[in-house]
Amino acid sequence: MKKSLKAALIIAATLTTTTAIGTTVAILLAKSKNQAKNEKEKTDNKAVDDSIINPVDKKGEQNLNSNKNPKEKTPTDKNVQINFVFENEVISSVNLTIPSSDEFFSLDQEAIPTGYFTNDNLSQITYHEVVNISISKIPNKKFKTVNLEFRYSNQVIKTETFDVENSIERILLDNHIPSGYQLLDENNNSVNYTAEKIIVEIVPLTKKSLISFVYDANVVGNFEIEIPFKKDSIDLSLITLPNGYRLKNEITSFTYQPQLNLEVAPINKQIVVNFKNGDLKVGEIVISIPFENTTFTIDQNQIPEGYQTNDSLIDILYAQTIEIRVNSISRETQDEIMQIHFVYQNELINKFEIIKKPNQSDVDLNNFVLKEGYQINRNQARNIPFTNGTVQINVVPLTKNAIIVFEHQGQKISQISLNIDYYDNKLTIPQDQIPQNYKAVSTITDIPYASTLTVQVNPLTKKLIIKFMDENNLIKEINEDINYEMSTINLTNLIPENYKLKDESQTSIPYQNGEIIIEVVSKDARPDKNPEAPKEKETNDPSNSGDSSVSPATNDDNQPTSDSGDPNPGANNSQAKIQEIRNWESTILSVKNNLASHFDNNEALKNSLENIDFNNLESKSEDDLNLIKAKIDETIAKANSIIDQKINDVNTKYETFKDDDYYFKDFEGSINSLLSIKNQTDFKVKINDFNTNYNTLLQLPNKINEFKTNSDSITLDVRDKYKLYLKFSYPKEGSGSYLIGNQNSFEVKVTLKEASNPQNSYELKYLYKLLKTNQTAFEYKLTRIPRSFSSLVASNINYETSALTIPFDSVSGNDDAPLKLRLKTQVTDFKDETYPDSSNIFIRRGEMPDLTPSANSIVTNSLDDYWLFPRRYKIQFRKEIIDFNKTAVQTRINNEQQQGAWNNKISDNTPFSYKDAVFVTLMKVILESNFSSEYFTIDPNQTIFTKPFDSKGNFEFQIKATVQKEYDTRTKFNNLGGSFFDFSLIDKNIGVKHQILQPGQQVVMTFSLENSLNESITIANNKGEILRATLTETFKGENLSGRNPIVGEFSGLFRMKLSVDGQLVWNTTTAGNDITGQRSNQSRTLPIFALQKIKINEIPELKVLVY
C-alpha cells in the first residue's frame, strides 16, 4: 500500500536514531558492498539470518513477541531510516515511522537537502530498515542585481530592484513599466545590463489639453480633452464647442498644447424688440440672427395681438435693443384692456396688455413669451377669462440649482453646480461630473433634492510601497499605484527571483499606508537543521541497481525515469495542475466570502471550503494537489446545487403567481435572467453571475408578495369605493375638448384610487386578475343621450403603460363626444387628473393639433429646433405630386417656395429658408433610416447642427452615437438614392471603405454643405420611374425608391464624414473621396423629400405637403 507522507512529517521526524536503529546502521555501514548485496538476496528469499534480528522486521517482531506477555498488542508501526548519499558519503539522514502493513512509502522533494536533487523515484520506495537515496548537487547559479529607475520629465515615477542570473545581458522591461505609462521608445522593450542604476525613460499613456474658447478677449467656455500621449494633433471632431458659438477660423485639427486658446465667434446675435404704445410697453420679443448679418426683419405675426404699427419691419439695422411703436386697433371701439402681470415670489417678471376683441371671452396664456428661464406655474389654468383690469399669474423658474460637494474622509475634494427641472424632486449626478481619478461611493442616482448635497467619493488608486529585505539588504522595491478597493496584497507573484519568504505562511498581507517591509531569504540558503552524517563507514553504492535500497530511481523496466536530467521530473505536470487550481482561486474565495449571505452558511459547503488552501502550492506534493483539486470540485458541485435550488424556489413561486392569473410581466425579465444563470455551464461565470445578481434573487419573492398583496387588496364589493383618474396626452382646446386629430381611437392613462384616500392608487396591472377572470370589465360610451355602455376587449388594455385605447370610429366629423368610463357598475365615478375641477370630459377630432415643441423641451440646433411645420399648418404626407399639372407644381416648388422664410427656429426664433428645410428633412431621413435603436444609442445633446445654416445655406450636421450591436455599413447603411450616395456607397473606385462597427465604439457622422452660392435646389419628380442618379440618366438600382421619388441638384460641395473612436474613416464629397484622393464630378444629385405649403380653395385651410 502506497502512503503519502507530508513535508511537515519529514521535518518533524527525529534526526537522531534510536539505539536499535543505530546498531543496525552501524552494522550496515560496516559491511562490504558484496555482503550488503548477499544480505539483500537473503532477505528477498525470506532467508533472514536469525542471529541479526531487526526490531521492526516482521519476522523479528514475531520472535520478539514470542518472549513477551501474550496480552501485549503487536506493534502497528515500523521505522525506516533514509540516508541521502552524495559520492559515497551520507550528507544527511531522516527517520520515519510508517504503518507496519505498508510495503511502500513515498517521500516529498522537501526532504532532500538544500542545494541537492535526485533522479530517484520518491513516489514509491520499497520498504527497508535503511534506504539510501542517491543525490547530486544543484549547479550553483550566480546572480547579479538589477536596479531600474523609471523617469518621466526628470521625475522618478518608480524604482525596482531584483536579481537575475549572471548570464543575462538584456533586461526585459515589459513587466516592470509603471501603471499608466509606456516606454518612450516603444520599439525597444529591453535594456543592456549594467551594475549601475539603469535609467528608463517613460511617458504617460495619455495627455490632457485644457482648451479655452475666447471671444472678444473673454473666455466663454472651457473643454478638457485627453488624447494618446504620442499624438501631436487634436481632431476638431473630438471637441465640443460652447453652445451658440463656432470657430472663428475654419480648421479640422490643431497642434497639441497643454493649454490652448481657440478663438470663437457667436453663431447668432440677439436683438430685444420692445413694442410700446405711448409710454406703455405692451410686448417684447427676442430675435436671433446670424452673427454676420447687419439687418433683420420682423414678422407681422410677432406684433402683440390687438396692435398695429406704421414702422418699417423690413431690413431694420441691427442694434442690441430696438423699439417699435404700436397703437391699438380700433381703440375707440375696444375700451376693455386687460393687463397680465407674470410674477415670481412677488417679483414682476413680465407685463403684457391685451385689448379685448369682439366676442372675446377668454385669454390663452400659452400665447405669451415669458422672460427667458421662466414658465407658468404647473397648477395654473392655461385658459383664463378675459378681465377688464390687472390679473396676476404666478410663474416659476424652468430650473432650480443644487450645489454638489464631493468629500473623501471628511475632506472636500471639489464641488459642482447642477441645474434640474424646477418640478423634479430628485436628481442624478452625471458620471462625468465626478472628480477626476475618483469614484462615488454614495448613491448618485435619484437623490432627493436639496440646495446643497454631499457625495462621498474614494480615489481610484492608492500607493503601494513594498521593500523586500534580506536582513539589512534591500533586494527589491515596489512603488506603484493599486486599486483603492484592494485590502489584501498577494505576495506570491511579487517575491524577488531566486528568493523566498522567510515566513512562508505569509503569502498575503493586509494593505497599509507607507512602507511595508517583507523579509526574504535566498533559495540557496541552508536550513537551520544540520544533521551529522556518519562518514567513518563505507556506504552502500548508490549506483548499484541491484540493491533495492538504492534503486528507487529506476522504473519497472529498470530505466531512468528522466532521460533529460531534469532535477524535478513531472514538474510540468505539477505546474499545470497548480495553474488549474489557481484558476479557481477567485471563484472559491467568492463562495467563501458570500458563504453566510448567499449560501446560508451551508455546513457541507463550509467543510469543503475549509480544506482548500491556495498558499504555497508549489511546495505541495502531487497527492496534496490532487486532494485540493478534488475539494474544489466538491465545493463547486455543492455551490452549484445550492444555486440551482435557490433559483428553482424563486421560479416555483413565480410560476404559481403566474398560474393564479396575476400580472407577471414586471417579473418576467428578472426570472429569465435567473434561469439563464441556472443554465450556465461555465461554473466560474455561473457563480459570479449568481453573486452579482443575488439581490435580485433575494428581493424578487418579496416584490411578488408585495404585488400580490396590493392586487388582492382591491375589493369591488362596495360600490364607488374607488374612482378612476384619467390622464390625456392630447392638447386641450381652452377649457373645452381634448383634440385627438384625424384618428379613429384615442388613448387615456387610467389609475384606480380610493375615493376617501387618493394616496392609495393602483395602476391597471393590479386589476389584471379581476379583469382576466371576468370579475369586472372596463365599459365606455361617447354619447350624450342614454345608451348602453360598450365593453373594452383585452387588446384595448395596455397594462405596461396603464393605458386604455378607446374606439372613436362611432363619432362622425368634428363632433364633441362626452366620454363616460366605468368598471362595470362597481366603479362609476371618474375624474380628469389634470383638470380635477372639470365635471365633464369631451373628445373631438378638431384641427390637427399643433405639435410644435416648446423651447425648453428641445436641444438647441437639433433637428427639432428646425421645426418643419409652421403653426396653423396641418401635416399631410403624399406618395406623389397629384396635381394635374405636375410641371407647374414642380415650378412652384423650385421658385416660389424657395423665397423667404419657411419657418422660425424654436430656440431663438431665427428664420430659416425652404432650402434649409429640405436639408433638415434629408438629415431626418438619414438619421431615422440608418441609426435605429437596435444598433445605436444616439447622444441627443451632440446630434446637432454644429454649424447652423448661414445666409447662403451652408451648414454642418453631426450624428454622435454609441454602437450597441455589430453593424456592417456595407449591408445596413441605406443608399437613399441620387448620384452622391450612389458613388459614395457603391462605386469601387470613389466609394468609402466600408466598416464593421463593434459594440462600444463611438461614432460621429457628419454631413455638410460648403461653398454654396445661395442658389436654389433644382427639384424634379420622376413620374413613377425608379429614382435616378442624375436628372438625365436612369439610376442603376440598389436605392430607396418610392412611388414617385424626387431628386435635386444644388450648388456647393456636399460632404459626408464618418469617424470611429476618433479616427476619420470616411470623407467623401461631391468632388470625390478626400481619403483616397479619387476625384469625380458626377455626384451632384441628392434624394429630396420635398415640402410644399398650400392653401386649399383659397380658404384658410393651410397644409404642409411632404412628398
C-alpha positions, 0 to 999 in steps of 0.5 A, a space after each residue: 500500500 502506497 502512503 503519502 507522507 507530508 513535508 511537515 512529517 519529514 521535518 518533524 521526524 527525529 534526526 537522531 536514531 534510536 539505539 536499535 536503529 543505530 546498531 543496525 546502521 552501524 552494522 550496515 555501514 560496516 559491511 562490504 558492498 558484496 555482503 550488503 548485496 548477499 544480505 539483500 538476496 537473503 532477505 528477498 528469499 525470506 532467508 533472514 539470518 536469525 542471529 541479526 534480528 531487526 526490531 521492526 522486521 516482521 519476522 523479528 517482531 514475531 520472535 520478539 513477541 514470542 518472549 513477551 506477555 501474550 496480552 501485549 498488542 503487536 506493534 502497528 508501526 515500523 521505522 525506516 531510516 533514509 540516508 541521502 548519499 552524495 559520492 559515497 558519503 551520507 550528507 544527511 539522514 531522516 527517520 520515519 515511522 510508517 504503518 507496519 502493513 505498508 510495503 511502500 512509502 513515498 517521500 516529498 522533494 522537501 526532504 532532500 537537502 538544500 542545494 541537492 536533487 535526485 533522479 530517484 523515484 520518491 513516489 514509491 520506495 520499497 520498504 527497508 530498515 535503511 534506504 539510501 537515496 542517491 543525490 547530486 548537487 544543484 549547479 550553483 547559479 550566480 546572480 547579479 542585481 538589477 536596479 531600474 529607475 523609471 523617469 518621466 520629465 526628470 521625475 522618478 515615477 518608480 524604482 525596482 530592484 531584483 536579481 537575475 542570473 549572471 548570464 543575462 545581458 538584456 533586461 526585459 522591461 515589459 513587466 516592470 513599466 509603471 501603471 499608466 505609462 509606456 516606454 518612450 521608445 516603444 520599439 525597444 522593450 529591453 535594456 543592456 545590463 549594467 551594475 549601475 542604476 539603469 535609467 528608463 525613460 517613460 511617458 504617460 499613456 495619455 495627455 490632457 489639453 485644457 482648451 479655452 474658447 475666447 471671444 472678444 478677449 473673454 473666455 466663454 467656455 472651457 473643454 478638457 480633452 485627453 488624447 494618446 500621449 504620442 499624438 501631436 494633433 487634436 481632431 476638431 471632431 473630438 471637441 465640443 464647442 460652447 453652445 451658440 458659438 463656432 470657430 472663428 477660423 475654419 480648421 479640422 485639427 490643431 497642434 497639441 498644447 497643454 493649454 490652448 486658446 481657440 478663438 470663437 465667434 457667436 453663431 447668432 446675435 440677439 436683438 430685444 424688440 420692445 413694442 410700446 404704445 405711448 409710454 406703455 410697453 405692451 410686448 417684447 420679443 427676442 430675435 436671433 440672427 446670424 452673427 454676420 448679418 447687419 439687418 433683420 426683419 420682423 414678422 407681422 405675426 410677432 406684433 402683440 395681438 390687438 396692435 398695429 404699427 406704421 414702422 418699417 419691419 423690413 431690413 431694420 439695422 441691427 442694434 442690441 435693443 430696438 423699439 417699435 411703436 404700436 397703437 391699438 386697433 380700433 381703440 375707440 371701439 375696444 375700451 376693455 384692456 386687460 393687463 397680465 402681470 407674470 410674477 415670481 415670489 412677488 417679483 414682476 417678471 413680465 407685463 403684457 396688455 391685451 385689448 379685448 376683441 369682439 366676442 372675446 371671452 377668454 385669454 390663452 396664456 400659452 400665447 405669451 413669451 415669458 422672460 427667458 428661464 421662466 414658465 407658468 406655474 404647473 397648477 395654473 389654468 392655461 385658459 383664463 377669462 378675459 378681465 377688464 383690469 390687472 390679473 396676476 399669474 404666478 410663474 416659476 423658474 424652468 430650473 432650480 440649482 443644487 450645489 454638489 460637494 464631493 468629500 473623501 474622509 471628511 475632506 472636500 475634494 471639489 464641488 459642482 453646480 447642477 441645474 434640474 427641472 424646477 418640478 423634479 424632486 430628485 436628481 442624478 449626478 452625471 458620471 462625468 461630473 465626478 472628480 477626476 481619478 475618483 469614484 462615488 461611493 454614495 448613491 448618485 442616482 435619484 437623490 432627493 433634492 436639496 440646495 446643497 448635497 454631499 457625495 462621498 467619493 474614494 480615489 481610484 488608486 492608492 500607493 503601494 510601497 513594498 521593500 523586500 529585505 534580506 536582513 539589512 539588504 534591500 533586494 527589491 522595491 515596489 512603488 506603484 499605484 493599486 486599486 483603492 478597493 484592494 485590502 489584501 496584497 498577494 505576495 506570491 507573484 511579487 517575491 524577488 527571483 531566486 528568493 523566498 519568504 522567510 515566513 512562508 505562511 505569509 503569502 498575503 498581507 493586509 494593505 497599509 499606508 507607507 512602507 511595508 517591509 517583507 523579509 526574504 531569504 535566498 533559495 540557496 540558503 541552508 536550513 537551520 537543521 544540520 544533521 551529522 552524517 556518519 562518514 567513518 563507514 563505507 556506504 552502500 553504492 548508490 549506483 548499484 541497481 541491484 540493491 533495492 535500497 538504492 534503486 528507487 530511481 529506476 522504473 519497472 523496466 529498470 530505466 531512468 525515469 528522466 532521460 533529460 536530467 531534469 532535477 524535478 521530473 513531472 514538474 510540468 505536470 505539477 505546474 499545470 495542475 497548480 495553474 488549474 487550481 489557481 484558476 479557481 482561486 477567485 471563484 472559491 474565495 467568492 463562495 467563501 466570502 458570500 458563504 453566510 449571505 448567499 449560501 446560508 452558511 451551508 455546513 457541507 459547503 463550509 467543510 469543503 471550503 475549509 480544506 482548500 488552501 491556495 498558499 504555497 502550492 508549489 511546495 505541495 506534493 502531487 497527492 496534496 494537489 490532487 486532494 485540493 483539486 478534488 475539494 474544489 470540485 466538491 465545493 463547486 458541485 455543492 455551490 452549484 446545487 445550492 444555486 440551482 435550488 435557490 433559483 428553482 424556489 424563486 421560479 416555483 413561486 413565480 410560476 404559481 403567481 403566474 398560474 393564479 392569473 396575476 400580472 407577471 410581466 414586471 417579473 418576467 425579465 428578472 426570472 429569465 435572467 435567473 434561469 439563464 444563470 441556472 443554465 450556465 455551464 461555465 461554473 466560474 461565470 455561473 457563480 459570479 453571475 449568481 453573486 452579482 445578481 443575488 439581490 435580485 434573487 433575494 428581493 424578487 419573492 418579496 416584490 411578488 408578495 408585495 404585488 400580490 398583496 396590493 392586487 388582492 387588496 382591491 375589493 369591488 364589493 362596495 360600490 364607488 369605493 374607488 374612482 378612476 383618474 384619467 390622464 390625456 396626452 392630447 392638447 386641450 382646446 381652452 377649457 373645452 375638448 381634448 383634440 385627438 386629430 384625424 384618428 379613429 381611437 384615442 388613448 387615456 392613462 387610467 389609475 384606480 384610487 380610493 375615493 376617501 384616500 387618493 394616496 392609495 392608487 393602483 395602476 391597471 396591472 393590479 386589476 389584471 386578475 379581476 379583469 382576466 377572470 371576468 370579475 369586472 370589465 372596463 365599459 365606455 360610451 361617447 354619447 350624450 343621450 342614454 345608451 348602453 355602455 360598450 365593453 373594452 376587449 383585452 387588446 384595448 388594455 395596455 397594462 405596461 403603460 396603464 393605458 386604455 385605447 378607446 374606439 372613436 370610429 362611432 363619432 362622425 366629423 368634428 363632433 364633441 363626444 362626452 366620454 363616460 368610463 366605468 368598471 362595470 357598475 362597481 366603479 362609476 365615478 371618474 375624474 380628469 387628473 389634470 383638470 380635477 375641477 372639470 365635471 365633464 370630459 369631451 373628445 373631438 377630432 378638431 384641427 390637427 393639433 399643433 405639435 410644435 415643441 416648446 423651447 425648453 423641451 428641445 436641444 438647441 440646433 437639433 433637428 427639432 429646433 428646425 421645426 418643419 411645420 409652421 403653426 396653423 399648418 396641418 401635416 399631410 404626407 403624399 406618395 406623389 405630386 397629384 396635381 394635374 399639372 405636375 410641371 407647374 407644381 414642380 415650378 412652384 416648388 423650385 421658385 416660389 417656395 424657395 423665397 423667404 422664410 419657411 419657418 422660425 427656429 424654436 430656440 431663438 426664433 431665427 428664420 430659416 429658408 425652404 432650402 434649409 428645410 429640405 436639408 433638415 428633412 434629408 438629415 431626418 431621413 438619414 438619421 431615422 433610416 440608418 441609426 435605429 435603436 437596435 444598433 445605436 444609442 444616439 447622444 441627443 445633446 451632440 446630434 446637432 447642427 454644429 454649424 447652423 445654416 448661414 445666409 447662403 445655406 451652408 451648414 454642418 450636421 453631426 450624428 454622435 452615437 454609441 454602437 450597441 450591436 455589430 453593424 456592417 455599413 456595407 449591408 445596413 447603411 441605406 443608399 437613399 438614392 441620387 448620384 452622391 450616395 450612389 458613388 459614395 456607397 457603391 462605386 469601387 473606385 470613389 466609394 468609402 471603405 466600408 466598416 464593421 462597427 463593434 459594440 462600444 465604439 463611438 461614432 460621429 457622422 457628419 454631413 455638410 454643405 460648403 461653398 454654396 452660392 445661395 442658389 436654389 435646389 433644382 427639384 424634379 419628380 420622376 413620374 413613377 420611374 425608379 429614382 435616378 442618379 442624375 436628372 438625365 440618366 436612369 439610376 442603376 438600382 440598389 436605392 430607396 425608391 418610392 412611388 414617385 421619388 424626387 431628386 435635386 441638384 444644388 450648388 456647393 460641395 456636399 460632404 459626408 464624414 464618418 469617424 470611429 473612436 476618433 479616427 476619420 474613416 470616411 470623407 467623401 464629397 461631391 468632388 470625390 473621396 478626400 481619403 483616397 484622393 479619387 476625384 469625380 464630378 458626377 455626384 451632384 444629385 441628392 434624394 429630396 423629400 420635398 415640402 410644399 405649403 398650400 392653401 386649399 380653395 383659397 380658404 384658410 385651410 393651410 397644409 404642409 405637403 411632404 412628398 
